[in-house]
Amino acid sequence: MFRYALTYGSIIGVVIIAFMIAVMLVVGTDDLMTSEIAGYAVMLAVLSLVFIGIKRYRDVEHGGVIKFGQAAAVGIGIAVVAAVFYVITWEVFLYATDFAFMQAYGDSMRASIEAQSLSDAERAAQIAELEEGMVMYANPLFRMPITFIEIFPVGLIVALISAAILRNAKVLPARAAA
């Protein structure tokens, strides 16, 4: 089971972050909402590999039959490994770019706050909150769990839905060896 989690999870984590970095490089930080939407769309599409990993485990290791708990364990394992690879790859990206994303993100959010029609007190409060968040995000002990929960809940949902579907041996049945 661990081999499937490691194989499919690492592929998912690396592919998702590669697509997200590519989107950030193409779209930039000027349109963060588009980047975020594209990132989650790619994340959901690539997390379909959780389904494929569970199916492969069911068919190869269990002869085409699997219980929900076993399927969920494989899927959750894949999701955990994917999230860990996602976090590691994001950390490498941040270090490789000298944390330029953080600065660009902060500048973009500050400009967004300043563009709103707020009172001076409201604007100052929002900017202070943003700056406090940026200081917290600079701490890897805060940043890493935040990065982990960007992807893991989505992977968990995909894993549980996939496990529920694939526990039925009639769904995409295993092919007999020729």
TANOR-V109186 format. One record per run of one state. SS is the DSSP state (alpha for helix, beta for strand, coil for the rest). FROM is the first residue (numbers start at 0). TO is the last residue. If there is no record, write none. Layout:
ss=SS from=FROM to=TO
ss=SS from=FROM to=TO
//
This chain:
ss=coil from=0 to=0
ss=alpha from=1 to=26
ss=coil from=27 to=30
ss=alpha from=31 to=45
ss=coil from=46 to=46
ss=alpha from=47 to=60
ss=coil from=61 to=66
ss=alpha from=67 to=95
ss=coil from=96 to=98
ss=alpha from=99 to=114
ss=coil from=115 to=118
ss=alpha from=119 to=137
ss=coil from=138 to=138
ss=alpha from=139 to=165
ss=coil from=166 to=177
//
